[in-house]
Amino acid sequence: MTAAGASTAGCLEGQVVVITGASTGIGAAAAEALAGAGAQLALVGRSPEKTAAVAGRLRATPFVCDFARFDQVRRLAEDLSARYERIDVLANNAGLLSRYREVTPDGHELTFQVNHLAPFLLTNLLLPRLGTGARVIQTSSRAQHLGRVDKADLEAGRRYRAFPVYGTTKLENVLFTRELQRRHGDRGLSAVAFHPGTVRTEFNRRGGAVNLLYNTPVGNLVLLTPAQGADTLVWLATSAPGRDFVPGGYYARRRPSRPARQADDLDLAAWLWERSAELVGL
Ligand SMILES: NC(=O)c1ccc[n+]([C@@H]2O[C@H](COP(=O)([O-])OP(=O)(O)OC[C@H]3O[C@@H](n4cnc5c(N)ncnc54)[C@H](OP(=O)(O)O)[C@@H]3O)[C@@H](O)[C@H]2O)c1
């Protein structure tokens, strides 16, 4: 429905939209736009205070979940399933970049768990609620071009470099999109991934090289606002799969974009799905 610049007002009336990472940044900006589209919003954040503040402002329902804890992801899926009979849009947007290698209570490298395993688990647990016409949107990143999936070292145990590790998880977001579409496209589910641009958010909270761009006058000029960063997400949530975007695809600025070469390896996508299912205990 939404060509660039077209209004989304009311186009999601009555539809249930779940957004993770909605307590700030791109997720909160997307929530604001989708509230204007009439969506019934379920906003997921890690911080109870920040999530409640955004949800209160938008008359949305807040859910709190730390993706570094699978037990909390499972509880979130139960809570969402209990509350909503049907979920029309699931935006897997929560994500982080960790300067140093950290291990979660579940025993996984933090970036890999929060950016890939947790949304993989959440999506799988919510599949019974994601019926015909539902869409699952991954906030990936152009940083995927710095990443590489190493089957023998999925959790960067040998060598940890923050940007390539982050980029690998964003590449995994696209591989997950491909395989989700292959497995569930036939029953009318549409999976899609996108790059939001380089956006001024709290993303630099863990410090490191990103700060060099964020905290400079040049950064002020080149960084997008959260609303601009959310634009492609909002467009994917409100436009028509098959007509406006290709299910299983990867987008930037509302247009098809070239993902990293490994993202086109469908055997790798299938392998990653199976391996991830083992790791999350599905
Ligand atoms: N900013 C950019 O330039 C850029 C570029 C490309 C892709 N992206 C992607 O865009 C997405 C949103 O990022 P952003 O820029 O909006 O960053 P942000 O302002 O830091 O927001 C990140 C969101 O993810 C949540 N989150 C972080 N760690 C979490 C955890 N362990 N469990 C649950 N939620 C967690 C945060 O929750 P709390 O605030 O409640 O802790 C917050 O809501 C991410 O997937 C990121 O990789 C960003």
PDBQT file of the ligand as one rigid body, heavy atoms in Angstrom, charges set to zero:
ROOT
HETATM    1  N1  LIG A 301      21.811   2.315  14.670  1.00  0.00    +0.000 N 
HETATM    2  C1  LIG A 301      22.319   1.899  13.528  1.00  0.00    +0.000 C 
HETATM    3  O1  LIG A 301      23.067   2.629  12.844  1.00  0.00    +0.000 OA
HETATM    4  C2  LIG A 301      21.996   0.529  13.003  1.00  0.00    +0.000 A 
HETATM    5  C3  LIG A 301      22.472   0.168  11.730  1.00  0.00    +0.000 A 
HETATM    6  C4  LIG A 301      22.170  -1.088  11.225  1.00  0.00    +0.000 A 
HETATM    7  C5  LIG A 301      21.386  -1.967  11.976  1.00  0.00    +0.000 A 
HETATM    8  N2  LIG A 301      20.949  -1.595  13.217  1.00  0.00    +0.000 N 
HETATM    9  C6  LIG A 301      20.124  -2.563  13.961  1.00  0.00    +0.000 C 
HETATM   10  O2  LIG A 301      18.942  -1.920  14.376  1.00  0.00    +0.000 OA
HETATM   11  C7  LIG A 301      18.400  -2.596  15.511  1.00  0.00    +0.000 C 
HETATM   12  C8  LIG A 301      17.950  -1.558  16.533  1.00  0.00    +0.000 C 
HETATM   13  O3  LIG A 301      19.110  -0.860  16.946  1.00  0.00    +0.000 OA
HETATM   14  P1  LIG A 301      19.098   0.677  17.387  1.00  0.00    +0.000 P 
HETATM   15  O4  LIG A 301      20.051   1.377  16.506  1.00  0.00    +0.000 OA
HETATM   16  O5  LIG A 301      17.720   1.183  17.542  1.00  0.00    +0.000 OA
HETATM   17  O6  LIG A 301      19.838   0.545  18.804  1.00  0.00    +0.000 OA
HETATM   18  P2  LIG A 301      19.392   0.912  20.304  1.00  0.00    +0.000 P 
HETATM   19  O7  LIG A 301      18.920   2.320  20.372  1.00  0.00    +0.000 OA
HETATM   20  O8  LIG A 301      20.550   0.495  21.130  1.00  0.00    +0.000 OA
HETATM   21  O9  LIG A 301      18.157  -0.061  20.560  1.00  0.00    +0.000 OA
HETATM   22  C9  LIG A 301      18.379  -1.443  20.707  1.00  0.00    +0.000 C 
HETATM   23  C10 LIG A 301      17.150  -2.086  21.250  1.00  0.00    +0.000 C 
HETATM   24  O10 LIG A 301      17.456  -3.471  21.466  1.00  0.00    +0.000 OA
HETATM   25  C11 LIG A 301      17.192  -3.785  22.822  1.00  0.00    +0.000 C 
HETATM   26  N3  LIG A 301      18.151  -4.760  23.362  1.00  0.00    +0.000 N 
HETATM   27  C12 LIG A 301      19.489  -4.648  23.444  1.00  0.00    +0.000 A 
HETATM   28  N4  LIG A 301      19.993  -5.714  24.087  1.00  0.00    +0.000 NA
HETATM   29  C13 LIG A 301      18.933  -6.490  24.425  1.00  0.00    +0.000 A 
HETATM   30  C14 LIG A 301      18.787  -7.706  25.130  1.00  0.00    +0.000 A 
HETATM   31  N5  LIG A 301      19.842  -8.345  25.677  1.00  0.00    +0.000 N 
HETATM   32  N6  LIG A 301      17.555  -8.216  25.298  1.00  0.00    +0.000 NA
HETATM   33  C15 LIG A 301      16.467  -7.586  24.786  1.00  0.00    +0.000 A 
HETATM   34  N7  LIG A 301      16.524  -6.423  24.129  1.00  0.00    +0.000 NA
HETATM   35  C16 LIG A 301      17.758  -5.878  23.962  1.00  0.00    +0.000 A 
HETATM   36  C17 LIG A 301      17.310  -2.493  23.591  1.00  0.00    +0.000 C 
HETATM   37  O11 LIG A 301      16.577  -2.616  24.800  1.00  0.00    +0.000 OA
HETATM   38  P3  LIG A 301      16.844  -1.649  26.099  1.00  0.00    +0.000 P 
HETATM   39  O12 LIG A 301      17.062  -0.267  25.568  1.00  0.00    +0.000 OA
HETATM   40  O13 LIG A 301      15.545  -1.761  26.857  1.00  0.00    +0.000 OA
HETATM   41  O14 LIG A 301      18.021  -2.195  26.806  1.00  0.00    +0.000 OA
HETATM   42  C18 LIG A 301      16.710  -1.507  22.594  1.00  0.00    +0.000 C 
HETATM   43  O15 LIG A 301      15.307  -1.525  22.678  1.00  0.00    +0.000 OA
HETATM   44  C19 LIG A 301      19.483  -3.532  15.989  1.00  0.00    +0.000 C 
HETATM   45  O16 LIG A 301      19.163  -4.862  15.588  1.00  0.00    +0.000 OA
HETATM   46  C20 LIG A 301      20.740  -3.084  15.262  1.00  0.00    +0.000 C 
HETATM   47  O17 LIG A 301      21.629  -4.151  15.013  1.00  0.00    +0.000 OA
HETATM   48  C21 LIG A 301      21.239  -0.378  13.740  1.00  0.00    +0.000 A 
ENDROOT
TORSDOF 0
